[in-house]
Amino acid sequence: MRYPKDHGQQTRRRIVENASYGLRQNGANGLSVVDLMKLAGLTHGSFYVYFESRDALVVEALALAMDRTVAHWLELTQGLPAEEGFDAVVESYLSPRHRNNPARGCALPALAADIGRSGPEARRTFAGGLEKMIDILARLIPKRSSPDARQAATSAIATMVGSIVLARAAGDKQLSEALLEAGRQALRNQAVSTTAEACAADRI
């Protein structure tokens, strides 16, 4: 059988994409090379044709997952005033849909613990994606100095990630819903406080 010239690139992309879903569902340490190749409908014997190591695939799959979260946030906030864009990100992130679908959700709550125990390249990739996410949220916090906006954005992401982790872990649906609502309310309060501080600073 003759394959198109870009067959190898298409296959590699398919492996990375399916690995990205699988790792978020099962954790960075939850799938073997055999499992990762099965997700793409391939045998493990061809793995090293495309990747130097399992870690190399994990890094690429992690980068893809984080880039897609960044793209999703940009799409959510396009054309919205800053405050509405911030609310849109929070509501989407702390939603039952996101809680219930880790395989297609943000990599931070799904993979942070595993990546913290991984090699330096995976941690650098994770940090780079996190910085992009902080930058997006910081731009949605108006009337604050850049350092203050970044601090508030970092705090917001930490709150969102922690809320999702706990909501997914809670075995009780009512408790899980309460955790999501607590995260949303904490960020609403933070937004109100941030706006009040900015208005007060303008009057000085």
Disulfide bonds with the S-S distance in Angstrom:
none
